[in-house]
Amino acid sequence: MTDEFIHENDPEFDAFIEETLKGIGERAQEKGICVECLSDRLIVELVSGVARSGVPVSAILAMVGEGMDTAEADAASEKDARARRMH
């Protein structure tokens, strides 16, 4: 395995991430933690970790922008794409 920053277009990586996140979501729901709160916390923890590792702010903002673009593309293909953030 190579040590690359991005595993773009790597189906094994994508499958691993999808499977892992699904498992985390299921375990959270079993403990009574809603997926919305879990995802908010994961975002904070991930951004904090990336920032502490020395990744430049511009790169972090680019990742956030990519996530927003992906969300917008997904929302365009779904009827009820807006997840509720507060409860």
Solvent accessible surface area in square Angstrom, and as a share of the most:
residue,aa,sasa,rsa
1,M,232,1.03
2,T,90,0.52
3,D,148,0.77
4,E,97,0.44
5,F,146,0.61
6,I,106,0.54
7,H,53,0.24
8,E,132,0.59
9,N,136,0.70
10,D,47,0.25
11,P,103,0.65
12,E,141,0.63
13,F,80,0.33
14,D,81,0.42
15,A,60,0.46
16,F,124,0.52
17,I,65,0.33
18,E,127,0.57
19,E,131,0.59
20,T,52,0.30
21,L,98,0.49
22,K,135,0.57
23,G,24,0.23
24,I,47,0.24
25,G,12,0.11
26,E,84,0.38
27,R,157,0.57
28,A,8,0.06
29,Q,110,0.49
30,E,143,0.64
31,K,164,0.69
32,G,71,0.68
33,I,81,0.41
34,C,34,0.20
35,V,63,0.36
36,E,38,0.17
37,C,56,0.34
38,L,32,0.16
39,S,35,0.23
40,D,55,0.29
41,R,153,0.56
42,L,53,0.26
43,I,102,0.52
44,V,90,0.52
45,E,79,0.35
46,L,118,0.59
47,V,60,0.34
48,S,35,0.23
49,G,30,0.29
50,V,43,0.24
51,A,52,0.40
52,R,182,0.66
53,S,86,0.56
54,G,60,0.58
55,V,31,0.18
56,P,84,0.53
57,V,105,0.61
58,S,83,0.54
59,A,32,0.25
60,I,17,0.09
61,L,113,0.56
62,A,65,0.51
63,M,76,0.34
64,V,73,0.42
65,G,31,0.30
66,E,121,0.54
67,G,40,0.38
68,M,110,0.49
69,D,94,0.49
70,T,74,0.43
71,A,52,0.41
72,E,113,0.51
73,A,67,0.52
74,D,72,0.37
75,A,42,0.32
76,A,93,0.72
77,S,94,0.60
78,E,99,0.44
79,K,210,0.89
80,D,128,0.66
81,A,38,0.29
82,R,219,0.80
83,A,59,0.46
84,R,143,0.52
85,R,100,0.37
86,M,167,0.75
87,H,143,0.64
